[in-house]
């Protein structure tokens, strides 16, 4: 079934999630304000009272006709929930804009982040029906890797620092509670992460936790592979994802081995052209706090390594919720023409 091309209906699946909330807010501030916005989510949160278009709205559960008449289906929430929504959304003919990684391994899904066409030299088909929108980490790593290919990239190693908001409200609440408990010398609750996450950096969570840093790291890595495309170029990139005891904002540190004749001014110009905001030497570097509410990538000026010729250090940050949400809405805006 094909959706009505004149339809002005959008379904946000996973509307109660933090990302779903960002999508709703940005849609209501965009050209899509005034469209029929349908909010749906998993059974456990169906019936939640919220607001859409300035009016009271109730989050509904997903049913057979949920996506009927929808032009766009924004999939937020968990990967498992995203996969549940794929079938009915496709059957209804909606264009799927997926943030859940449910379509990450789908060969028919089109990878998306702003500037992907310019950086890869490949056009994105406007008539595609499924788009996989990159996460903040995936966008940062893929964009940086593609920029550095122009400078003879030989190796790129990045460590990404994950905020607890990637887990959702439960993650935020547990970090907040643990922080308060530790400061008052109380025993801590570990229901979400299975271990202490307040005041600590971690390579993995507790064995009882459903949160899996290794799996999330592989998902970011898969996004990068989808963007880079070339197997030999992709093999030059290594990523590691670690827990940072912060609520919002993803940050990263990366080191790249580049070719000869590279200088800071050339790198800065290329990064700015790719959509990065670059903080000057006189400014404090971007942080998880400073990028809050921003929809683009930020970095400090690249710094040459002091002991290894051709090696460069990069520090960057992005709002892990606002940036992918804005990216997906920019995609829908582009599809509208």
C-alpha positions in Angstrom: 0.0 0.0 0.0 1.2 3.5 -0.8 0.6 6.4 1.5 -1.4 9.4 0.3 1.3 11.8 -1.0 -0.8 14.7 0.3 -1.1 13.2 3.7 -0.1 15.4 6.6 0.0 12.7 9.3 3.1 11.7 11.2 3.3 8.9 13.7 5.9 9.0 16.5 6.4 5.4 17.7 8.2 5.5 21.0 6.7 8.9 21.9 7.3 8.5 25.6 11.0 8.1 25.2 13.4 11.0 25.6 14.1 11.0 21.9 10.4 10.8 21.1 9.9 13.9 23.3 12.6 15.7 21.4 11.0 14.7 18.0 7.6 16.0 19.1 9.0 19.3 20.3 11.1 19.9 17.1 8.2 18.9 14.8 6.0 21.4 16.5 8.6 24.1 15.8 9.1 23.1 12.2 7.2 23.3 8.9 5.3 20.2 10.2 3.6 22.2 12.9 -0.1 21.8 12.4 0.2 18.3 10.9 -1.7 15.4 12.5 0.7 14.1 15.0 -0.1 10.6 16.4 1.8 9.4 19.5 2.2 5.7 20.1 4.3 3.5 22.3 4.7 0.2 24.0 1.8 -1.4 26.0 3.4 -0.5 29.4 3.2 3.3 28.7 0.0 3.4 26.6 -2.6 5.7 28.1 0.0 8.3 29.3 -1.4 11.8 29.1 0.8 14.3 27.2 0.5 17.2 24.9 0.6 17.6 21.1 0.0 20.7 19.1 -1.0 22.6 22.2 -3.7 20.2 23.1 -4.0 17.3 25.5 -3.1 13.9 23.9 -3.0 10.3 25.0 -0.1 8.0 24.0 -1.8 5.0 22.3 -0.6 1.4 21.9 0.4 0.1 18.4 -2.4 -1.5 16.6 -3.0 -2.8 13.0 -4.2 0.6 11.8 -1.8 2.8 13.8 0.2 3.9 10.7 -2.7 4.0 8.2 -2.7 7.3 6.3 0.7 8.3 7.8 3.2 9.9 5.5 6.1 9.5 7.9 6.7 7.0 10.7 9.4 8.1 13.2 10.6 5.1 15.1 12.1 6.0 18.5 12.3 3.9 21.7 14.0 0.5 21.9 15.3 -1.6 19.0 12.8 -4.3 19.8 9.9 -1.9 19.7 11.2 -0.5 16.4 11.2 -3.9 14.9 7.6 -4.4 16.0 6.6 -1.2 14.2 8.4 -1.9 10.9 5.8 -4.3 9.5 2.7 -2.3 10.0 4.4 1.0 9.0 5.6 -0.6 5.8 2.2 -2.1 5.1 0.7 1.3 5.5 3.1 2.7 2.9 4.6 5.3 5.3 8.2 6.5 4.9 10.1 5.1 7.8 12.6 7.3 9.6 14.3 5.0 12.1 16.3 6.0 15.1 16.1 2.7 16.9 18.7 0.7 14.9 15.9 -1.7 13.9 16.8 -1.2 10.2 20.6 -1.0 10.7 21.2 -4.4 9.0 18.5 -3.9 6.4 20.2 -3.6 3.0 17.2 -1.6 1.7 17.5 1.1 4.4 19.3 4.3 3.5 21.9 5.6 6.0 21.3 9.2 6.9 22.9 12.1 8.7 23.2 15.7 7.4 26.1 16.2 5.0 26.3 12.4 4.2 25.9 13.1 0.5 28.6 15.7 0.4 31.0 13.6 2.4 30.5 10.3 0.6 29.9 11.7 -2.9 26.8 9.5 -3.2 23.3 10.8 -3.7 20.5 9.9 -1.4 17.3 8.7 -3.2 14.3 10.8 -2.3 12.0 7.9 -3.2 13.5 5.6 -0.6 11.0 4.3 1.9 13.2 3.4 4.8 15.9 5.6 6.3 18.3 4.7 9.2 19.1 8.0 11.1 22.5 7.8 12.8 22.9 8.3 16.5 25.0 11.2 17.9 28.0 8.9 18.2 27.5 7.4 14.8 27.2 10.8 13.2 30.3 12.1 14.9 32.5 9.1 14.1 31.3 8.7 10.5 31.6 12.4 9.8 35.1 12.7 11.2 36.3 9.5 9.4 34.9 10.8 6.1 36.5 14.2 6.5 39.9 12.7 7.3 39.9 10.5 4.2 40.7 13.7 2.3 43.9 13.9 4.4 45.3 10.4 3.8 43.7 8.8 6.8 45.8 5.8 7.9 44.3 5.0 11.3 41.5 6.5 13.4 40.9 5.4 17.0 38.2 7.0 19.1 36.8 6.6 22.6 33.3 7.8 23.1 31.8 8.7 26.5 28.2 7.7 26.8 25.7 9.6 29.0 23.0 7.8 31.0 20.2 9.5 29.0 21.0 6.9 26.3 19.2 4.5 28.6 16.2 6.7 29.1 14.5 8.2 32.1 15.3 5.1 34.2 19.0 5.7 33.7 18.8 9.4 34.6 16.8 8.6 37.7 19.3 5.9 38.8 22.3 8.2 38.4 20.6 11.0 40.2 19.6 8.7 43.1 23.0 7.1 43.3 24.7 10.5 43.4 22.5 11.6 46.3 22.9 8.3 48.1 26.7 8.3 47.9 26.9 11.9 49.1 24.9 11.0 52.1 26.8 7.7 52.7 23.8 5.4 51.9 23.8 2.1 50.1 23.0 2.6 46.4 20.3 1.1 44.1 21.6 -0.7 41.0 18.4 -1.9 39.4 19.1 -0.3 36.0 22.9 -0.6 35.5 23.8 -3.4 37.9 26.7 -1.4 39.4 27.7 2.0 40.6 27.6 4.5 37.8 27.8 7.7 39.8 31.3 9.2 39.9 32.7 6.4 37.8 33.9 5.7 34.3 33.1 2.1 33.2 33.9 -0.2 30.3 30.8 -2.3 31.0 27.8 -2.4 33.3 26.9 -5.1 35.8 26.0 -8.6 34.7 22.3 -8.1 35.8 21.9 -5.0 33.7 20.0 -5.1 30.4 22.2 -2.2 29.2 25.0 -3.5 27.0 27.9 -1.1 26.1 29.5 -3.6 23.8 26.3 -4.0 21.8 25.8 -0.2 21.6 29.4 0.2 20.5 28.8 -2.3 17.7 25.7 -0.4 16.6 27.7 2.8 16.4 30.4 0.9 14.5 27.8 -0.4 12.1 26.6 3.1 11.4 30.2 4.1 10.5 30.6 1.1 8.2 27.4 2.0 6.4 28.6 5.5 5.8 32.2 4.7 4.8 31.2 1.9 2.5 34.7 0.9 1.5 36.0 -2.2 3.3 39.6 -1.2 3.3 38.9 2.3 4.6 36.5 1.0 7.2 39.2 -1.3 8.6 41.2 1.8 9.5 38.7 2.8 12.2 38.4 1.6 15.8 35.9 2.7 18.3 35.3 2.1 22.0 32.3 3.2 24.0 32.5 3.8 27.7 30.1 4.9 30.4 30.5 8.5 31.7 28.7 9.6 34.9 26.8 12.4 33.2 23.2 12.9 32.4 23.2 14.3 28.9 25.7 14.9 26.0 28.1 12.5 24.2 31.8 13.4 24.1 34.7 11.7 22.4 38.5 11.8 22.1 40.1 10.6 18.9 43.5 10.2 17.5 44.2 10.0 13.7 47.3 9.1 11.7 47.2 11.3 8.6 49.3 11.8 5.5 52.0 14.4 5.0 51.5 18.1 4.6 48.5 18.4 6.9 48.1 21.5 9.1 45.5 22.6 11.5 44.0 25.3 9.3 43.2 22.8 6.6 41.6 20.4 9.0 39.5 23.1 10.6 38.3 24.3 7.2 37.3 20.8 6.2 35.5 20.1 9.4 33.6 23.3 9.2 32.6 22.5 5.7 31.3 19.1 7.0 29.0 20.9 9.5 31.2 20.9 12.6 31.4 24.0 14.8 35.1 24.4 15.8 36.0 26.2 19.0 39.0 28.4 18.7 42.1 28.2 20.9 40.9 31.1 23.1 37.6 29.3 23.8 37.0 26.5 26.3 36.5 23.2 24.4 33.0 21.9 23.9 31.6 19.8 26.7 28.5 17.6 27.3 27.0 20.7 29.1 27.9 23.3 26.5 26.3 21.5 23.6 22.9 21.0 25.4 20.1 21.9 23.0 22.4 22.2 20.0 21.6 20.3 16.8 25.2 20.1 15.3 28.5 18.6 16.0 31.2 20.5 18.0 34.9 20.1 18.3 38.0 21.8 19.6 40.7 22.8 17.2 42.6 19.7 16.1 45.9 19.3 17.9 49.1 17.7 16.5 50.6 15.0 18.7 53.9 16.1 20.3 55.7 12.8 19.7 54.3 11.2 16.6 54.6 12.8 13.2 51.3 12.9 11.3 49.2 12.1 14.4 46.4 14.4 15.3 44.1 14.6 18.4 40.4 15.5 18.2 38.0 16.3 21.0 34.3 16.7 20.2 30.8 16.7 21.7 27.1 16.6 20.7 23.7 16.6 22.3 22.9 12.9 22.1 19.1 13.5 21.9 18.6 16.9 20.1 21.1 16.2 17.3 19.7 13.0 16.0 16.1 14.3 16.4 17.0 17.4 14.4 18.8 15.2 11.8 15.6 13.1 11.3 13.4 16.2 10.9 15.9 17.7 8.5 15.5 14.5 6.5 11.7 14.8 6.4 12.0 18.4 5.4 14.3 17.5 2.6 12.0 14.7 1.4 9.1 17.3 1.3 11.2 19.4 -1.1 
